[in-house]
Structures are given as structure tokens and as C-alpha cells.
């Protein structure tokens, strides 16, 4: 089920980049969330997934779907 206000990956990237651009440098943005500049760069270039810290700083909350459980006999 998709929520009516859910974001697509392009929207998330745009919001995170706008957040990072609000700092004087990429290093300052990375320092504000306690990560290396290289790590933030890899995230904004799609080489690594966004961390919860970066998403939270950009004002985004990731909601994981509920876990599903199955009996081994039925798989």
C-alpha cells in the first residue's frame, strides 16, 4: 500500500541535495550529521543509500513496511 504523501527516490534525492546546499560547503553539511564528506557525496551521487541521520536532517522519515512471517513449510 502506498501512502498518499510517500516520496519517490528522485524526490528524496532532490530534498537531500537542497538540504546539503543550504550549507556553505558539502563538508559542513556532512559534519552537521557526523559523517565524512566523501560519504555524503557517495549518498547524493547514488553510490550509497541515504542514512537515517541524513534523511532526518533533511526532514524525511523512512517508514519500513511491517515484517511478514511465514512457516517454513509454506515457502
Protein Blocks (a to p, Z undefined) as FASTA:
>chain_A
ZZfkbccfklmmmmmmmmmmmpmblklmmmmnopafklmmmmmnopaccdfklmmmnopa
cdddddddddfklZZ
